[in-house]
Amino acid sequence: MLGLIVASSSSWADVYKYTAPDGKVYYTDRPEHKKYKLIIRSKPKGYQASFKYLKMNKKKYTPLIEEAATKHGIDPKLVHAVIYAESAYNSTAVSSAGAVGLMQLMPGTAQQYGALNRKDPKQNIFAGTQYLKYLLDLFNDDLRLSIAAYNAGENAVKKYNNKIPPYPETQKYVKEVLRLYQKSKG
């Protein structure tokens, strides 16, 4: 069944998992109830097309990224790596799961960290950076766990005893963000 999940992720569909009380495991791209958990999140619409404007957009948003990173005490290069992986610097990116903007904020996270308008680049960057700082604090500056939590949620990391969840998409995401971050450090 895992092979089917990996194959389906290349078609850019979110995949949800539900374990029934009898132990049966169900996978779907259309959850029927809230007990389904997102395990593979698709890239936002327009992600590939965003690469055409990546350099220009990176330059455009760098001052905001540096300001937010300084305010929240995070390496701006880490914020850049997350934004690159999340949206390829496309401020209008929207995922099929409803994540929006440069840092792909879900409504609850945006609200919790003060982004009243998730589509506003400044609000999105500041809220996403503050959330990333919260995760770094929560996981004692463990980059791998913090990045995994940014992708899969902090409860998923906790559920797996403070390890990267065994979701292929999350494991790939952690490797990609760490690769981008290390590359930016020279």
N, C-alpha and C positions, 0 to 999 in steps of 0.2 A: 504494500500500500504506500510506503514511503516513496517509492519510485514514481508513483502517480502524482504525488504532491510536488516533487521536484519538477516533473515534466509540466505540470499545470502552472507552476510559477513563471515559466517562460512565456506564457500567454497573458501575463499581466493581470491575473485575477486574484483577489484576496481569497485566502483559504482559512476556514474556521474548523475547529475541532470540538467535539462534544463526547465526553465519556459518560455513558448512561449508568444508572445504578447497578445494572446487571453486568457491567464491565465492558460492554460492547462500545467500540469507538466509531464515531461517525465524522466524516469530513464533508464539507460543502463550501460552495461560494455564495450560498444564500441561506444564512442561518434562520432557523424557524423560531428560535427563542433566545433569551439573553444568556443562557447557560453555555452557548457556543463561545469559544475563545478564539480570537484572531491569532493565527500562527504564522501566516505568510501574508505580508502586506505588499500590494502591488506598488509599483512606482507611480507617481502622479501623472496625469495626462499631460502630454507635452514634454516629458522629461528628456527624451532623446533630442527633440527639436531645440531644447534649451541650450545645448552645447554650442550651437551656432553663435549665441550671445554670451557665452560663459565669461570670457575675458572682460568684455565691456561691463557686464553686470557685477562681476567680482570687484572691479575697480570702483564702480558706482556705490556698492554697499560696504566697502571696506571701512570707511570712516564710522559708519553706524556699528559695524561689528567690533571695531576697536573700542569705541565708546562703551558699548554694552559689556564687552569683556573686561575692560578696566573697572567699570562700576561693580561687576560681580566677582572680580578676582579670578578670572579664568584666562588661560592662554588664548589669544585671539585665533591662533592657528588651529586650535581644537574646534572653535566655533565655525571657522571656515570649512574644516573637514566635514563637520556635520551638515552644514548647508549644502556643500557640494554633493554629498551622498543623498541628502533628502530631496533637493529640488533643482540641483545644478544651477543655483542662483536665479531661479525663475520665481519672482514674487507673486505670480498669479497661478502657481501650481496648485492643483487640487487632486487629492488621491480619491480612489473609489470608496475608501473608508471614511472620507470626509475631512481628512487632514488638509490644512490650507497654508499656503505661503512658503516663504524661504525655509523656515524650520519645520514645516509641516505640523502645525499645531492642531490638535483636536479641540473641540469647543470647551470641554472641561478644563483642560490644561491652560488654554488661552485665558479663560476667565479667572482661574486660580492665580495666574501670574500677571494679571492686569492688562491683557490685550483685549480691549473692547472691540477692536476691529482687526481680526486675524489677517486680513488682506493688506493692512498698512505695514509696510516693510519695517519701520522703526518699532512699532508695537510688537510685531512678530519676532524680530531679532531680540529685543529686550526681554520679552516673556520667555522665549526659547532658551536664551542664555541663562536667565535666572533659574529655569527648570533644570538645565544642565548642571548648574552650580549646586542646586539642591541634591541632585543625584550623586554628584561627586562627593558631597558631604555625607550623604546617606551611606555610600559604599566606601567610605574612608579613602577617597582619592584613587580608587581602583578604576583605571580608565576602561578596562574591558567590561567590568560589570556596569559601570555608569552608562557606557555606550549601549550595552545590551538593554538596559532599562529604558533608555531613551527610545529604543526601537520597539521593544516588546512590553514595556511597562514594568515598574518597580516590583509589582506583586508577582510577576512571572519569574523574575530573578530570585526573589525571596522563596517562592514555591519550590525552586530547584536548589535550595540550600545555598544561596548566594553563589550560584554558578550560572554561566551563560545557558539560557534555556536551550533545549535540544531542537529548536525550530531551525530548519535549514536557512530560512530567510534572515533570521536574527544572527546566526553564526556567520553568514556571508556578510551581513551589514557590519558587524563588529570588525571583521578582517578588513573590509573596505575603508571604514573610517580610520582605523589605526594605520593602514597603508597611506592614506591621504595625509594624515597628521604627521607621520614620520617623514614622508616625502617633503612636506612643507618646512620641516625643521632643518633640512639640508643634509 
